[in-house]
Amino acid sequence: MSTAAELREMNEEQLNAVLTETQKELFQLRFQSTTEKLEAPSELKKMRREVARIKTIQSERLKANS
C-alpha cells in the first residue's frame, strides 16, 4: 500500500508497474472471495482504493500535460 504522496513521487513507468501489480492482487483477492477462501474481506476495499488512487494520479498528470 502506498500513500498518494508516495505515488506522486513515482515516474510514469513506476506508476504503471504498481498499477499492474495492484490489479493482479485485486484479481487474486476477487478469486479468493468467490471461492470463499478470503481471510480478510477488507483487503478488497483497500486494493480497489489503491487502484483508484493510482488512476486518479495518472489522470491528473494527463490534464496537467494537456
Secondary structure by P-SEA (a helix, b strand, c coil): cccaaaaaaccaaaaaaaaaaaaaaaaaaaaaaaaccccccaaaaaaaaaaaaaaaaaaaaaaaac
